[in-house]
Amino acid sequence: MIPRPRSTAKPTVFLAGLLYFALILSAGFALGVVRELWLGPALGHTGAELLEMPLMVAVCYVCAGKLRHLFPALGSSHWLVAGIFALVLMLAAEGLLAGVLRGLSLPEYLATRHPAATFAYGLALALFALLPWWLSRRDQHSNTAVKRNKT
């Protein structure tokens, strides 16, 4: 019996998800400091959060695009798994930070937020999870179109 080579896709998917999570958490932490120290007092907490959301989505877009080039062998289904894995890590980190910094559970923390900010936050998290997959699909479609035009 000849041993099969082990697939490296699974560890690579989780490494991509972990790296994506770490990049976005770092950016969110930096923007969170700006939001809490300067924007919050000037605009109010909800206004500052709503102003931060598009910036975070833009950071997600850039990071997901860069990671696609760092892990070119991953297919779109792998990127979906990586995004969902990053989302799970992000929710765990958010819950931990809400507990440590504010003494609240994640549901209690979400209940203290303004409904508009909570909706925007949920939408941003969905985009965070799906952007790597969406960019992968977009790249696949554009590569297919380029190949068709060359023939």
C-alpha positions in Angstrom: 0.0 0.0 0.0 1.4 3.4 -1.1 0.8 6.2 1.4 -1.0 9.1 0.0 0.5 12.6 0.4 -1.3 14.6 3.0 -3.2 17.6 1.8 -1.9 20.9 3.1 -5.2 22.8 2.2 -6.8 22.4 5.6 -3.9 23.9 7.7 -3.4 26.6 5.1 -7.1 27.5 5.2 -7.0 27.9 8.9 -3.7 29.8 8.7 -5.3 32.2 6.2 -8.3 32.7 8.4 -6.1 33.2 11.5 -4.0 35.8 9.7 -7.1 37.6 8.3 -8.6 37.7 11.8 -5.3 39.0 13.3 -5.0 41.8 10.7 -8.6 43.0 11.1 -8.4 42.8 14.9 -5.3 44.9 14.9 -6.8 47.5 12.6 -10.0 47.4 14.7 -8.0 47.9 17.9 -6.2 50.9 16.4 -9.3 52.5 15.0 -11.1 51.7 18.3 -8.6 53.7 20.2 -9.2 56.7 17.9 -13.0 56.1 18.1 -13.0 56.0 21.9 -10.6 58.8 22.7 -11.3 61.4 20.0 -14.4 60.6 17.9 -16.6 59.4 20.6 -16.5 62.5 22.7 -16.9 64.7 19.6 -19.6 62.8 17.7 -21.2 60.6 20.4 -20.5 56.8 20.7 -23.0 55.8 18.0 -21.9 58.4 15.5 -18.3 57.3 16.0 -19.1 53.7 15.6 -21.1 54.4 12.4 -18.2 56.4 11.0 -15.7 53.7 11.8 -17.7 50.9 10.1 -17.0 51.8 6.4 -13.3 52.2 7.3 -13.3 48.7 8.8 -15.0 47.2 5.8 -12.4 48.9 3.5 -9.6 47.4 5.7 -11.3 44.0 5.3 -11.5 44.4 1.5 -7.8 45.4 1.3 -6.6 42.6 3.7 -8.7 39.9 2.0 -7.3 41.0 -1.4 -3.7 40.9 -0.2 -4.2 37.5 1.5 -5.6 36.1 -1.7 -2.2 36.8 -3.3 -0.4 35.3 -0.3 -2.4 32.0 -0.5 -3.0 31.7 -4.3 -3.6 27.9 -4.2 -6.8 28.3 -2.1 -10.1 28.0 -4.0 -13.2 29.9 -3.3 -14.7 27.3 -1.0 -11.4 27.4 1.0 -11.8 31.2 1.3 -15.4 30.8 2.5 -14.1 28.5 5.3 -11.3 30.9 6.1 -13.7 33.8 6.4 -16.1 31.9 8.6 -13.2 30.7 10.8 -12.0 34.3 11.1 -15.6 35.4 12.0 -15.7 32.8 14.8 -12.4 34.0 16.1 -13.6 37.6 15.9 -16.8 36.9 17.8 -14.8 35.1 20.5 -12.4 38.0 20.7 -15.3 40.5 20.9 -16.9 38.5 23.6 -13.7 38.2 25.6 -12.9 41.9 25.2 -16.5 42.9 26.2 -16.2 40.7 29.3 -12.7 41.9 30.3 -13.1 45.6 29.4 -16.7 46.2 30.3 -17.7 43.3 32.5 -20.5 42.2 30.1 -21.3 39.1 28.2 -21.4 39.4 24.4 -25.3 39.5 24.4 -25.3 42.0 27.2 -22.8 44.2 25.3 -24.8 44.0 22.1 -28.0 45.0 24.0 -26.3 48.2 25.2 -25.6 49.4 21.6 -27.8 51.6 19.5 -29.9 49.6 17.1 -28.4 51.4 14.0 -24.9 50.6 15.3 -25.8 47.0 16.0 -27.2 46.6 12.5 -24.1 48.2 10.9 -21.9 46.0 13.1 -23.8 42.8 12.0 -23.5 43.9 8.4 -19.8 44.6 8.8 -19.2 41.2 10.3 -21.1 39.5 7.5 -18.9 41.4 5.0 -15.8 40.5 7.0 -16.6 36.8 6.7 -17.7 36.8 3.1 -15.2 39.2 1.5 -12.4 36.6 1.0 -14.8 34.3 -0.7 -16.4 37.0 -2.8 -13.0 38.3 -4.0 -11.9 34.7 -4.8 -15.1 34.3 -6.9 -14.6 37.6 -8.6 -11.0 36.7 -9.5 -12.0 33.3 -10.8 -14.6 34.9 -13.1 -12.3 37.6 -14.3 -9.5 35.0 -15.0 -12.0 32.8 -16.9 -13.1 35.8 -19.0 -9.5 36.7 -19.8 -8.8 33.1 -20.9 -11.9 33.1 -23.1 -10.9 36.4 -24.8 -7.4 35.1 -25.6 -8.7 32.0 -27.4 
